[in-house]
C-alpha cells in the first residue's frame, strides 16, 4: 500500500515578503484641526490621498539620496529639505519616517505652530466665507485664509524652511568653532595628524556647502517663477475648483429651460462656463505673501552660505600659506644639498692629491732621510703640501659658493 505524505503549503518567497514590507511605509499624518495619527500606508494609498505620481514619492524615500527640493503639484506640495520629507496638502501634512530622532524638533515646532489660535481652519473645499474676495478681473472668487491668516500649507512650509535653516546654521556654527583652531594649529606645526584633521574638516565644509547651495538655488528658482509659486497655493486652487463646480451645476440645472430661449441660454451658459474656466486657469493670484515668506528664508540661507564661503576662503588661504612654507623649506633643503655637493666635490679634489702622494712609487721625496737636516726638510715639505691642499680645497669651495650667489642660484 502506497504511503501518502501530508502536503505542506509552500511559504512565500523571501523577495515577496520583503516587497510586501517595503510597500507599507511609516507616515505621520498631522491635520489642520484634530488629532494626529501615525501608521503604515502603502504607496498606492498615499497616491490616492495626495494625488502625487510615483516618482514624487520615490523622492521622499529615506533610503534614496535625492537633493533638496520643493515641488508644487495639483493637490499637494512635496517638501524634501535635508531630513524633512513631507507631503503638504490643504488640510493635512504627511511626514515620512516620523521615528527619526532628527525630526523630533521639527515635529514639536509643527505641533506648536498648528496649536496657535489662528491655525484652526475649516475645510477649504467647503469654506464659502473667505476672508478676502478677488476683484472683478478675477471673477470675485472668495479666497479663504488669504487676508491676514496664512493658509495651512504656508504654515507647514514655513516650519519646514525654518527647521532646515536652523539645522544648517547649527552645523555651520559647529564647523566654524572647529575650523579656526585646527588651521591655526596647522600653521604652527605642519604634521601628518594636523593635515588629516584639516582634510576631514574641508570634506565636511564642501559637503555642507553643497547642501546649503542646493536649498538656496531651489528657493531662488521658486522666487524667479510666479507660476511655480502659484502652484503652492493649494487652498486657493481648491476654492477655484469649488467655484467651477458650482458654475457647472448651474449650467446643468438650466438645461430644462423654456424651448424659446433654450438655444440662446445655452450659448450664454457656454460663454459663462468658458470664461470661468479661462479666469480660473489664466488668473494670476497675488503671490506677494508667499514671495515675502520665501525671501525671508532665502536671505537666511544666503547668509549661511556666505559664512561657509568665508570659511572655505580661510581654509584655502591657509593652504596657500602652508604651501609657501613648504616651498621655502624645500628651497632651503635644495640650497643645503647644493652646498654639500660642492663640498663633496672639493674634498674629492683633496683626496686626489692625497692619492697621488700615497702611490707606491720610489721617488726622492719618499726616500728615508739620511741626516737630521734632511728629515727636518722632509717634514716641512709634508706639512706644506698638506696645508696647501687644504687651502686649495677651501679656496675652490668658496669660489664655487661665490659663483652660485653671483648667479643667484644660491641665497
C-alpha positions in Angstrom: 0.0 0.0 0.0 1.4 3.4 -1.0 2.0 5.7 1.8 1.0 9.3 1.3 2.9 12.1 2.9 1.0 15.2 4.2 1.3 18.2 1.9 2.7 21.4 3.3 1.7 24.7 1.8 4.8 26.5 0.4 5.9 29.6 2.2 6.0 32.8 0.2 9.4 33.7 -1.2 11.7 35.9 0.8 11.6 38.5 -2.0 7.8 38.7 -1.8 7.9 39.2 1.9 10.4 42.0 1.5 8.4 43.6 -1.2 5.2 43.5 0.9 7.1 45.0 3.8 8.6 47.7 1.6 5.1 48.5 0.2 4.0 49.9 3.6 5.8 52.9 4.7 5.7 54.7 8.1 4.0 58.1 8.0 2.7 60.6 10.5 -0.5 62.4 9.5 -0.9 65.8 11.1 -4.3 67.5 10.2 -5.0 71.2 10.3 -7.5 70.5 13.1 -7.8 67.4 15.1 -5.5 64.7 16.5 -2.6 63.4 14.6 -2.3 59.7 13.7 0.6 57.5 12.8 0.5 54.4 10.7 1.9 52.5 7.8 0.4 53.4 4.4 1.1 51.8 1.1 2.4 53.7 -1.9 -0.9 53.5 -3.7 -2.8 54.7 -0.6 -0.6 57.8 -0.4 -1.1 58.4 -4.1 -4.8 58.3 -3.6 -4.7 60.7 -0.6 -2.4 63.3 -2.2 -2.7 62.7 -6.0 1.1 62.5 -6.4 2.8 60.3 -9.0 5.1 57.5 -8.0 8.3 59.4 -9.0 7.5 62.1 -6.4 7.0 59.5 -3.6 10.3 58.0 -4.6 11.9 61.3 -3.9 10.8 61.0 -0.2 12.4 57.6 0.4 15.0 57.9 3.2 17.0 55.1 1.7 17.5 57.1 -1.6 19.6 60.2 -1.7 17.7 63.0 -3.6 18.8 66.6 -3.4 16.7 69.1 -1.5 13.7 70.4 -3.4 10.2 71.9 -3.1 7.7 70.8 -5.7 4.1 72.2 -6.2 1.6 69.7 -7.6 -2.2 69.9 -8.2 -3.3 68.8 -4.7 -0.1 68.7 -2.6 3.4 70.2 -2.1 6.3 67.8 -2.0 8.9 69.0 0.6 12.3 67.3 0.6 14.6 69.6 2.7 17.5 67.8 4.3 16.0 65.2 6.6 12.5 66.8 6.5 10.5 64.7 4.0 6.8 65.6 3.9 3.7 65.9 1.7 1.7 69.0 2.4 -2.0 69.3 1.4 -4.5 72.0 2.0 -5.9 70.1 5.1 -3.1 67.9 6.5 0.6 67.2 6.3 2.1 63.7 5.9 5.6 63.3 7.5 7.8 60.5 6.3 9.8 58.4 8.8 8.5 60.1 12.0 10.6 57.8 14.2 13.7 59.6 13.1 15.3 61.3 16.1 16.4 64.3 14.0 12.7 65.0 13.2 11.7 65.4 16.8 12.4 69.2 17.0 10.6 69.7 13.7 7.5 67.8 14.9 7.5 69.7 18.2 7.7 73.0 16.3 5.0 71.9 13.9 2.6 71.0 16.7 3.3 74.3 18.5 2.7 76.3 15.3 -0.5 74.5 14.4 -1.8 74.7 18.0 -1.9 78.5 17.8 -5.4 80.1 17.7 -5.0 81.3 14.1 -4.1 77.8 12.9 -7.7 76.4 13.2 -9.2 76.5 9.8 -12.2 74.8 8.3 -12.4 72.6 5.3 -11.0 74.7 2.4 -13.2 72.9 -0.1 -16.4 73.8 1.8 -15.5 77.1 3.3 -17.5 79.6 1.4 -17.0 82.6 3.7 -13.5 83.7 2.8 -11.5 86.4 4.4 -10.9 88.2 1.1 -12.6 88.3 -2.3 -10.8 88.9 -5.5 -11.8 91.8 -7.7 -14.0 91.7 -10.8 -11.0 90.9 -13.0 -10.7 87.5 -11.3 -14.3 86.6 -11.1 -15.0 87.7 -7.5 -13.8 84.3 -6.2 -13.5 84.1 -2.4 -10.1 83.0 -1.2 -10.1 81.7 2.4 -7.1 82.3 4.5 -5.5 84.9 2.3 -6.1 88.2 4.2 -4.1 88.1 7.5 -4.1 84.4 8.4 -1.8 82.4 6.1 -3.3 79.2 4.7 -2.4 75.8 6.2 0.1 74.8 3.6 2.1 78.0 4.1 2.3 77.4 7.9 3.7 74.0 7.3 6.1 75.2 4.6 7.3 77.9 7.0 8.0 75.4 9.7 9.9 73.2 7.2 12.1 76.1 6.0 12.7 77.4 9.5 13.8 74.0 10.8 16.1 73.4 7.8 17.7 76.8 8.2 18.2 76.2 11.9 19.9 72.9 11.3 22.2 74.2 8.6 23.0 77.2 10.8 23.8 74.9 13.7 26.1 72.8 11.6 27.8 75.9 10.2 28.4 77.2 13.7 29.8 73.9 14.9 32.1 73.8 11.9 33.1 77.4 12.5 34.2 76.5 16.0 36.4 73.7 14.8 38.0 75.3 11.6 39.9 78.2 13.1 41.7 76.3 15.9 42.6 73.4 13.6 44.0 75.8 10.9 46.0 77.8 13.5 47.4 74.6 14.9 48.4 73.6 11.4 50.2 76.8 10.7 52.1 76.4 13.9 53.2 72.8 13.2 52.8 71.0 9.9 52.3 67.4 10.8 50.5 64.3 9.5 47.8 64.4 12.2 47.1 68.1 11.7 46.9 67.7 7.9 44.5 64.8 8.3 42.3 66.9 10.7 42.2 69.7 8.2 41.4 67.3 5.3 38.4 66.0 7.2 37.2 69.5 8.1 37.5 70.5 4.4 35.4 67.5 3.3 32.7 68.4 5.8 32.8 72.0 4.6 32.5 71.1 0.9 29.6 68.7 1.7 27.7 71.2 3.8 28.3 74.0 1.3 26.8 71.8 -1.5 23.6 71.1 0.6 23.1 74.8 1.5 23.7 75.8 -2.1 21.1 73.4 -3.3 18.5 74.7 -0.8 19.3 78.3 -1.8 19.0 77.5 -5.5 15.7 75.8 -5.1 14.2 78.8 -3.2 15.7 81.2 -5.8 14.1 79.1 -8.5 10.7 79.5 -6.9 11.1 83.2 -6.4 12.0 83.6 -10.1 8.9 81.8 -11.4 5.5 83.1 -10.4 3.8 80.1 -11.9 5.7 77.7 -9.6 4.7 79.9 -6.6 1.1 79.8 -7.8 1.2 76.0 -7.7 1.9 76.2 -4.0 -1.4 78.0 -3.3 -3.4 74.8 -2.6 -6.2 76.4 -0.6 -6.7 78.9 -3.4 -6.8 76.2 -6.1 -9.4 74.3 -4.1 -11.5 77.5 -3.9 -11.3 77.9 -7.7 -12.3 74.3 -8.2 -15.3 74.8 -5.9 -16.5 77.8 -7.9 -16.0 76.0 -11.2 -18.1 73.0 -9.9 -20.9 75.4 -8.8 -20.9 77.1 -12.2 -21.1 73.6 -13.9 -24.0 72.7 -11.6 -25.9 75.9 -12.6 -25.4 75.0 -16.2 -26.9 71.6 -15.7 -29.9 72.9 -13.8 -30.7 75.3 -16.7 -30.9 72.6 -19.3 -34.7 72.3 -18.9 -35.5 75.9 -19.5 -38.2 77.2 -22.0 -37.6 76.0 -25.6 -37.8 79.5 -26.9 -34.8 80.7 -25.0 -33.0 77.3 -25.0 -30.5 78.0 -27.7 -29.8 81.5 -26.6 -29.4 80.3 -22.9 -27.0 77.5 -24.0 -24.8 80.0 -25.7 -24.8 82.3 -22.7 -24.1 79.5 -20.3 -21.4 78.1 -22.6 -19.8 81.5 -22.7 -20.0 81.9 -19.0 -18.6 78.4 -18.4 -15.7 79.1 -20.8 -15.0 82.5 -19.3 -15.0 81.0 -15.8 -12.6 78.3 -16.9 -10.3 80.8 -18.5 -10.4 83.1 -15.5 -9.5 80.2 -13.2 -6.8 78.9 -15.5 -5.3 82.2 -16.6 -5.8 84.3 -13.5 -2.6 85.2 -11.7 -3.3 85.3 -8.0 -1.3 87.6 -5.7 1.9 85.7 -4.7 3.2 88.5 -2.5 2.5 86.6 0.7 4.5 83.5 -0.4 7.2 85.7 -2.0 7.8 87.5 1.3 8.0 84.2 3.1 10.5 82.7 0.7 12.6 85.9 0.5 13.0 85.9 4.3 14.4 82.3 4.3 16.3 83.0 1.2 18.2 85.7 3.0 18.8 83.4 5.9 20.1 80.6 3.7 22.2 83.0 1.7 23.8 84.3 5.0 24.7 80.7 6.0 26.2 80.1 2.6 28.3 83.3 2.9 29.7 82.1 6.2 30.6 78.8 4.6 32.3 80.7 1.7 34.3 82.7 4.3 35.4 79.5 6.0 36.3 78.0 2.7 38.4 81.1 1.7 40.1 80.9 5.1 40.9 77.3 4.5 42.2 78.0 1.0 44.4 80.9 2.3 45.8 78.7 5.0 46.6 76.0 2.4 48.4 78.6 0.3 50.3 79.8 3.3 51.3 76.2 4.2 52.4 75.6 0.6 54.5 78.7 0.7 56.2 77.5 3.9 56.8 74.1 2.4 58.2 75.6 -0.7 60.5 77.8 1.3 61.8 74.8 3.3 62.2 72.8 0.1 64.3 75.6 -1.3 66.4 75.7 1.8 66.9 72.0 1.6 67.9 72.3 -2.1 70.4 75.0 -1.3 71.9 72.9 1.5 72.1 70.0 -0.9 74.0 72.1 -3.4 76.4 73.3 -0.8 77.0 69.8 0.5 77.5 68.6 -3.1 80.0 71.3 -3.7 81.9 70.4 -0.5 82.0 66.8 -1.6 83.5 67.8 -5.0 86.1 69.9 -3.3 87.0 67.2 -0.8 87.3 64.8 -3.6 89.9 67.1 -5.2 91.9 66.9 -2.0 91.5 63.2 -1.9 93.0 63.0 -5.4 96.1 64.9 -4.2 96.5 62.6 -1.2 96.1 59.6 -3.5 98.8 60.8 -5.8 101.2 61.1 -2.9 100.2 57.8 -1.5 101.1 55.8 -4.6 103.8 53.1 -4.2 106.4 54.8 -6.4 110.1 55.3 -5.5 110.9 59.0 -5.7 113.3 61.2 -3.8 110.5 62.6 -1.6 109.6 59.1 -0.4 113.3 58.1 0.4 114.3 57.8 4.0 116.2 60.8 5.3 119.9 60.2 6.0 120.6 63.1 8.2 118.5 65.1 10.7 118.6 68.1 8.4 117.1 66.1 5.6 114.4 64.8 8.0 113.5 68.3 9.1 113.3 69.4 5.4 111.2 66.4 4.5 108.8 67.0 7.5 108.5 70.7 6.5 107.6 69.8 2.9 105.0 67.3 4.2 103.2 70.0 6.2 103.5 72.5 3.4 101.9 70.0 1.0 99.1 69.2 3.5 98.1 72.7 4.3 98.4 73.8 0.7 96.0 71.0 -0.3 93.5 72.1 2.4 93.8 75.8 1.5 93.3 75.0 -2.2 90.2 73.0 -1.5 88.8 75.7 0.7 89.5 78.3 -2.0 87.8 76.2 -4.6 84.8 75.8 -2.3 84.5 79.5 -1.5 84.9 80.3 -5.2 82.1 77.9 -6.1 79.7 79.4 -3.4 80.5 82.9 -4.6 79.8 81.9 -8.2 76.4 80.4 -7.1 75.4 83.5 -5.2 76.6 85.7 -8.0 74.4 83.9 -10.5 71.5 84.0 -7.9 71.3 80.2 -7.7 72.0 80.4 -4.0 70.8 82.9 -1.4 
